[in-house]
């Protein structure tokens, strides 16, 4: 059995019973990410990581499990796509600065990570049509998109994809949010990441 099929089986197990905001089975999201990555001519390990990118956040499968089954490269890609959580005043919250730093650290070694993140965001666009989900996305996700993710994929050469994602959000909000991208990466590092992306 090839690595993509093995990853799909594990992703289906991890996301069993889970739903997207639009009511569709959650597994359709990583399957779409994998489909986009395949269209972008990515290798089997990148596609497998796309299938697995949410399993650590959304199930009891650990990075150690991923590494044991799929190897270090895929485990690192999944780690890079997983948000860092911290406890503050008894509550669990996302540590986005630490998450951004981790992502850049991995992207410098594996530029194709940018493609996984971009495919992830494109695949999530249909959920914006769900009114009950929209307010959450605009208030929580949109600032992170504008501050870091969209500037990152734009600078990394994914300008058309960034415009596609921004256009979808622009229907619902015109909030001006300042980019913090250059707090986490230098222009020289971005240049190297961009040069390492193969499509």
Residue pairs with C-beta under 8 A, 6 or more apart in sequence:
2 44
3 44
3 45
3 48
3 70
3 74
4 34
4 44
4 47
4 48
4 51
6 48
6 69
6 70
7 47
7 48
7 49
7 51
7 52
7 70
7 74
8 31
8 34
8 51
10 51
10 52
10 55
10 61
10 69
11 27
11 30
11 31
11 51
11 52
11 55
12 27
13 59
14 52
14 54
14 55
14 58
14 59
14 61
15 25
15 26
15 27
15 30
15 54
15 55
15 58
15 59
16 27
18 25
18 26
18 27
18 58
19 25
19 26
20 26
20 28
20 29
20 126
20 127
21 127
21 130
21 132
21 133
22 126
22 127
22 129
22 130
22 133
23 130
26 54
26 58
29 54
29 123
29 124
30 50
30 51
30 52
30 53
30 54
30 123
31 51
32 119
32 123
33 50
33 51
33 53
33 116
33 119
33 120
33 123
34 47
34 48
34 50
34 51
36 50
36 119
36 122
36 123
37 46
37 47
37 50
37 115
37 116
37 119
38 47
40 115
40 119
40 199
41 198
41 199
42 50
42 112
42 115
45 70
45 71
45 73
45 74
45 77
46 77
46 112
46 115
46 116
48 70
48 74
49 73
49 74
49 77
49 78
49 81
49 116
50 116
50 119
50 120
52 66
52 70
52 74
52 78
53 77
53 78
53 81
53 82
53 116
53 120
54 81
55 61
55 66
55 78
56 62
56 63
56 66
56 78
56 79
56 82
57 82
57 83
63 75
63 78
63 79
63 82
66 74
66 75
66 78
67 74
67 75
73 110
76 106
76 109
76 110
77 106
77 110
77 113
77 116
79 102
79 106
80 102
80 103
80 105
80 106
80 107
80 110
80 113
81 103
81 113
81 116
81 117
81 120
83 94
83 95
83 96
83 99
84 94
84 95
84 98
84 99
84 102
85 92
85 93
85 94
85 95
86 92
86 93
86 94
86 95
86 98
87 93
96 144
96 148
97 184
100 148
100 180
100 184
101 184
103 113
103 117
104 184
104 185
104 189
106 113
107 113
107 114
107 193
108 189
108 192
108 193
111 156
111 192
111 193
111 194
111 195
111 196
111 197
112 196
112 197
112 198
114 152
114 153
114 156
114 158
114 193
114 197
115 158
115 197
115 199
117 149
117 152
117 153
118 153
118 158
118 161
118 162
121 145
121 149
121 153
121 161
121 165
122 161
122 164
122 165
125 164
125 165
125 168
127 133
127 137
128 134
128 137
128 168
128 169
128 171
128 172
134 172
137 169
138 169
138 172
138 173
138 175
142 169
142 173
142 175
142 177
143 175
143 177
145 165
145 166
145 169
146 175
146 177
146 179
147 177
147 178
147 179
147 180
147 181
148 179
148 180
148 181
148 184
150 162
150 165
150 166
151 179
151 181
152 181
152 185
152 190
153 161
153 162
154 162
155 181
155 190
155 194
156 190
156 193
156 194
156 197
157 194
157 197
185 193
